[in-house]
Amino acid sequence: MSETSADRRARDVLAARAAEHGLDVRGGALRRSSSRFCLGVEHGDYNGTELFGVGTDRFIWMAYKPNGTDRVRLFSENFPEDGLVDFRLGDVPAPQSPETADTWARFPYGVDHVLRNRGYALSRGMDAVVYGNIPGGGMSRSASLTLNMILTLFDVNEVAAADDMTVVDLAQAVENDYIGSPCGQLDQIMILFAREGQGTWYQPAERKVAYVPLGADTDTFRIVSLDTGTVRPGLEKSTYRVRRAECDELVRLAGDEFGIACLADVKDRALYDRIVARFGKEHPGLCERLDYIFHAQQRFYRMMDAWKAGDIATVGAIFREDGIGLRDVYRISGPELETMCDIARSVPGVYGERMLGGGDKGAAGALASAEAVDALKAAVDLAYPRSRPDYADDYALHVCKAVDGIRVLEGL
């Protein structure tokens, strides 16, 4: 596999930071984990829907090597203020400790905690340096880091490879149990299973993944991340937690009476109407959450048909429709995200746009013809700093392609 310019830059950064902080990673390995771009259903994973998306070429790179001790020593180029993270395997703060709430170290601590509590024997420490170029919200930086760390500690400790869905479960447990983030499994699945040039289709009833090639030339369109320059502090501190609790509450209220275990079970219009009639007046907000999931599932199958047919214009139109639902019905977006969407929507050749990920802050996304990318960038550069001057120096536009989720590259 030929290396990209981003890979070469990552190597330079990792080597420099390792030297600065006395970390011995020379002759070790370099693991690269991708970001993800969800085409549907955003916020569907914890509601039980089918999922579809691609891995994208914004990455986290981790250079690492066993250090002959039982200590893990890490430095992140993205969080230099946290300094060198140094801990003994098995000796990490308790889950959801206040002392870890605002440090990136909660992720390696959480991986150690979850793996040990799930019975994995970890005794070999490592030196490691981490660098990433994934925007800070909307493209699953936390899931990418967690997967990278799990697979790396498995490698260092010569743990027999767990099956992929077990790795997904472990990564989710790090965020749910240790960090306190109520995430589902969309991000982990879309990264771990991602394959270059293909869409990943997850069917939760069978816990099965299938790959769906686009029925057209992938060079005819572009996936664009529109980073607003805002930083979401984590799902555990965002509206995401509120929305998940609301969905769970409606399932609790309606489950026995209507025979549903999750909102995705409401596929029939008659059942949907009965639930809304029963709870709409008393719990209008909860029924709005159901409204989004119900219609998003209907859009999902139309989107899949369009993808298979290579009809990216229709995929984009559904993506746009979904974004309006996330904004107006699920109410999970944010003002800066919607500014980006408003700008993108004004550009001819942009097929669709919406917020990405957990909501509130971070990145929006767009599907555009290849010829429209320059015009989209010009429109964002003109309008976004004027609309959001506080982020004039922080926003970015990333043109992405579908890639493999996990790669091990030649070491430093």
VENTALIN-V212764 format. One record per residue. N is the residue number from 1. RES is the residue in one small letter. PHI is phi in whole degrees, 0 to 359 (999 if undefined). Layout:
# VENTALIN-V212764
n->N res->RES phi->PHI
n->N res->RES phi->PHI
This chain:
# VENTALIN-V212764
n->1 res->m phi->999
n->2 res->s phi->283
n->3 res->e phi->275
n->4 res->t phi->268
n->5 res->s phi->296
n->6 res->a phi->294
n->7 res->d phi->298
n->8 res->r phi->293
n->9 res->r phi->297
n->10 res->a phi->301
n->11 res->r phi->302
n->12 res->d phi->298
n->13 res->v phi->296
n->14 res->l phi->297
n->15 res->a phi->296
n->16 res->a phi->296
n->17 res->r phi->290
n->18 res->a phi->298
n->19 res->a phi->296
n->20 res->e phi->298
n->21 res->h phi->251
n->22 res->g phi->66
n->23 res->l phi->258
n->24 res->d phi->266
n->25 res->v phi->242
n->26 res->r phi->297
n->27 res->g phi->83
n->28 res->g phi->273
n->29 res->a phi->237
n->30 res->l phi->227
n->31 res->r phi->256
n->32 res->r phi->241
n->33 res->s phi->238
n->34 res->s phi->272
n->35 res->s phi->265
n->36 res->r phi->216
n->37 res->f phi->229
n->38 res->c phi->275
n->39 res->l phi->265
n->40 res->g phi->170
n->41 res->v phi->257
n->42 res->e phi->298
n->43 res->h phi->67
n->44 res->g phi->272
n->45 res->d phi->297
n->46 res->y phi->282
n->47 res->n phi->254
n->48 res->g phi->87
n->49 res->t phi->278
n->50 res->e phi->291
n->51 res->l phi->228
n->52 res->f phi->209
n->53 res->g phi->184
n->54 res->v phi->224
n->55 res->g phi->282
n->56 res->t phi->234
n->57 res->d phi->273
n->58 res->r phi->239
n->59 res->f phi->232
n->60 res->i phi->243
n->61 res->w phi->251
n->62 res->m phi->230
n->63 res->a phi->267
n->64 res->y phi->207
n->65 res->k phi->200
n->66 res->p phi->304
n->67 res->n phi->250
n->68 res->g phi->75
n->69 res->t phi->232
n->70 res->d phi->259
n->71 res->r phi->251
n->72 res->v phi->255
n->73 res->r phi->235
n->74 res->l phi->224
n->75 res->f phi->225
n->76 res->s phi->250
n->77 res->e phi->297
n->78 res->n phi->279
n->79 res->f phi->228
n->80 res->p phi->297
n->81 res->e phi->295
n->82 res->d phi->277
n->83 res->g phi->65
n->84 res->l phi->282
n->85 res->v phi->269
n->86 res->d phi->222
n->87 res->f phi->211
n->88 res->r phi->274
n->89 res->l phi->306
n->90 res->g phi->87
n->91 res->d phi->235
n->92 res->v phi->234
n->93 res->p phi->302
n->94 res->a phi->296
n->95 res->p phi->305
n->96 res->q phi->56
n->97 res->s phi->286
n->98 res->p phi->304
n->99 res->e phi->292
n->100 res->t phi->254
n->101 res->a phi->299
n->102 res->d phi->245
n->103 res->t phi->237
n->104 res->w phi->295
n->105 res->a phi->298
n->106 res->r phi->299
n->107 res->f phi->284
n->108 res->p phi->297
n->109 res->y phi->302
n->110 res->g phi->295
n->111 res->v phi->298
n->112 res->d phi->301
n->113 res->h phi->299
n->114 res->v phi->292
n->115 res->l phi->299
n->116 res->r phi->296
n->117 res->n phi->286
n->118 res->r phi->265
n->119 res->g phi->93
n->120 res->y phi->273
n->121 res->a phi->278
n->122 res->l phi->245
n->123 res->s phi->226
n->124 res->r phi->256
n->125 res->g phi->276
n->126 res->m phi->203
n->127 res->d phi->260
n->128 res->a phi->208
n->129 res->v phi->232
n->130 res->v phi->237
n->131 res->y phi->213
n->132 res->g phi->217
n->133 res->n phi->235
n->134 res->i phi->278
n->135 res->p phi->304
n->136 res->g phi->278
n->137 res->g phi->146
n->138 res->g phi->110
n->139 res->m phi->236
n->140 res->s phi->73
n->141 res->r phi->299
n->142 res->s phi->294
n->143 res->a phi->294
n->144 res->s phi->298
n->145 res->l phi->297
n->146 res->t phi->296
n->147 res->l phi->299
n->148 res->n phi->302
n->149 res->m phi->293
n->150 res->i phi->299
n->151 res->l phi->296
n->152 res->t phi->291
n->153 res->l phi->293
n->154 res->f phi->300
n->155 res->d phi->298
n->156 res->v phi->300
n->157 res->n phi->266
n->158 res->e phi->53
n->159 res->v phi->280
n->160 res->a phi->303
n->161 res->a phi->301
n->162 res->a phi->285
n->163 res->d phi->293
n->164 res->d phi->299
n->165 res->m phi->291
n->166 res->t phi->294
n->167 res->v phi->298
n->168 res->v phi->301
n->169 res->d phi->299
n->170 res->l phi->296
n->171 res->a phi->296
n->172 res->q phi->296
n->173 res->a phi->298
n->174 res->v phi->303
n->175 res->e phi->285
n->176 res->n phi->289
n->177 res->d phi->274
n->178 res->y phi->271
n->179 res->i phi->277
n->180 res->g phi->91
n->181 res->s phi->273
n->182 res->p phi->275
n->183 res->c phi->292
n->184 res->g phi->271
n->185 res->q phi->243
n->186 res->l phi->303
n->187 res->d phi->298
n->188 res->q phi->297
n->189 res->i phi->294
n->190 res->m phi->293
n->191 res->i phi->272
n->192 res->l phi->298
n->193 res->f phi->266
n->194 res->a phi->300
n->195 res->r phi->231
n->196 res->e phi->305
n->197 res->g phi->74
n->198 res->q phi->229
n->199 res->g phi->267
n->200 res->t phi->258
n->201 res->w phi->249
n->202 res->y phi->254
n->203 res->q phi->247
n->204 res->p phi->293
n->205 res->a phi->301
n->206 res->e phi->255
n->207 res->r phi->49
n->208 res->k phi->240
n->209 res->v phi->246
n->210 res->a phi->231
n->211 res->y phi->253
n->212 res->v phi->237
n->213 res->p phi->291
n->214 res->l phi->289
n->215 res->g phi->278
n->216 res->a phi->197
n->217 res->d phi->288
n->218 res->t phi->293
n->219 res->d phi->283
n->220 res->t phi->276
n->221 res->f phi->220
n->222 res->r phi->228
n->223 res->i phi->265
n->224 res->v phi->235
n->225 res->s phi->263
n->226 res->l phi->248
n->227 res->d phi->285
n->228 res->t phi->284
n->229 res->g phi->86
n->230 res->t phi->277
n->231 res->v phi->236
n->232 res->r phi->275
n->233 res->p phi->286
n->234 res->g phi->134
n->235 res->l phi->301
n->236 res->e phi->293
n->237 res->k phi->242
n->238 res->s phi->235
n->239 res->t phi->297
n->240 res->y phi->309
n->241 res->r phi->300
n->242 res->v phi->295
n->243 res->r phi->297
n->244 res->r phi->296
n->245 res->a phi->298
n->246 res->e phi->295
n->247 res->c phi->297
n->248 res->d phi->297
n->249 res->e phi->294
n->250 res->l phi->294
n->251 res->v phi->297
n->252 res->r phi->298
n->253 res->l phi->291
n->254 res->a phi->261
n->255 res->g phi->303
n->256 res->d phi->292
n->257 res->e phi->294
n->258 res->f phi->247
n->259 res->g phi->69
n->260 res->i phi->242
n->261 res->a phi->253
n->262 res->c phi->200
n->263 res->l phi->295
n->264 res->a phi->294
n->265 res->d phi->291
n->266 res->v phi->270
n->267 res->k phi->253
n->268 res->d phi->270
n->269 res->r phi->298
n->270 res->a phi->295
n->271 res->l phi->294
n->272 res->y phi->303
n->273 res->d phi->297
n->274 res->r phi->294
n->275 res->i phi->293
n->276 res->v phi->296
n->277 res->a phi->297
n->278 res->r phi->285
n->279 res->f phi->243
n->280 res->g phi->298
n->281 res->k phi->288
n->282 res->e phi->281
n->283 res->h phi->226
n->284 res->p phi->297
n->285 res->g phi->295
n->286 res->l phi->296
n->287 res->c phi->288
n->288 res->e phi->297
n->289 res->r phi->297
n->290 res->l phi->298
n->291 res->d phi->305
n->292 res->y phi->298
n->293 res->i phi->296
n->294 res->f phi->301
n->295 res->h phi->286
n->296 res->a phi->296
n->297 res->q phi->294
n->298 res->q phi->295
n->299 res->r phi->295
n->300 res->f phi->305
n->301 res->y phi->288
n->302 res->r phi->294
n->303 res->m phi->295
n->304 res->m phi->298
n->305 res->d phi->298
n->306 res->a phi->294
n->307 res->w phi->299
n->308 res->k phi->299
n->309 res->a phi->276
n->310 res->g phi->76
n->311 res->d phi->267
n->312 res->i phi->292
n->313 res->a phi->300
n->314 res->t phi->287
n->315 res->v phi->304
n->316 res->g phi->295
n->317 res->a phi->297
n->318 res->i phi->289
n->319 res->f phi->302
n->320 res->r phi->295
n->321 res->e phi->299
n->322 res->d phi->297
n->323 res->g phi->296
n->324 res->i phi->294
n->325 res->g phi->295
n->326 res->l phi->297
n->327 res->r phi->286
n->328 res->d phi->262
n->329 res->v phi->248
n->330 res->y phi->281
n->331 res->r phi->56
n->332 res->i phi->241
n->333 res->s phi->276
n->334 res->g phi->212
n->335 res->p phi->298
n->336 res->e phi->292
n->337 res->l phi->299
n->338 res->e phi->287
n->339 res->t phi->299
n->340 res->m phi->300
n->341 res->c phi->295
n->342 res->d phi->299
n->343 res->i phi->294
n->344 res->a phi->300
n->345 res->r phi->295
n->346 res->s phi->276
n->347 res->v phi->263
n->348 res->p phi->302
n->349 res->g phi->93
n->350 res->v phi->275
n->351 res->y phi->280
n->352 res->g phi->186
n->353 res->e phi->205
n->354 res->r phi->192
n->355 res->m phi->295
n->356 res->l phi->239
n->357 res->g phi->77
n->358 res->g phi->291
n->359 res->g phi->106
n->360 res->d phi->74
n->361 res->k phi->224
n->362 res->g phi->99
n->363 res->a phi->238
n->364 res->a phi->262
n->365 res->g phi->221
n->366 res->a phi->216
n->367 res->l phi->249
n->368 res->a phi->218
n->369 res->s phi->295
n->370 res->a phi->302
n->371 res->e phi->288
n->372 res->a phi->269
n->373 res->v phi->297
n->374 res->d phi->298
n->375 res->a phi->293
n->376 res->l phi->296
n->377 res->k phi->298
n->378 res->a phi->298
n->379 res->a phi->294
n->380 res->v phi->295
n->381 res->d phi->297
n->382 res->l phi->281
n->383 res->a phi->269
n->384 res->y phi->293
n->385 res->p phi->298
n->386 res->r phi->288
n->387 res->s phi->282
n->388 res->r phi->230
n->389 res->p phi->298
n->390 res->d phi->296
n->391 res->y phi->243
n->392 res->a phi->298
n->393 res->d phi->260
n->394 res->d phi->241
n->395 res->y phi->287
n->396 res->a phi->202
n->397 res->l phi->242
n->398 res->h phi->242
n->399 res->v phi->267
n->400 res->c phi->242
n->401 res->k phi->227
n->402 res->a phi->282
n->403 res->v phi->223
n->404 res->d phi->297
n->405 res->g phi->285
n->406 res->i phi->232
n->407 res->r phi->224
n->408 res->v phi->255
n->409 res->l phi->259
n->410 res->e phi->299
n->411 res->g phi->291
n->412 res->l phi->289
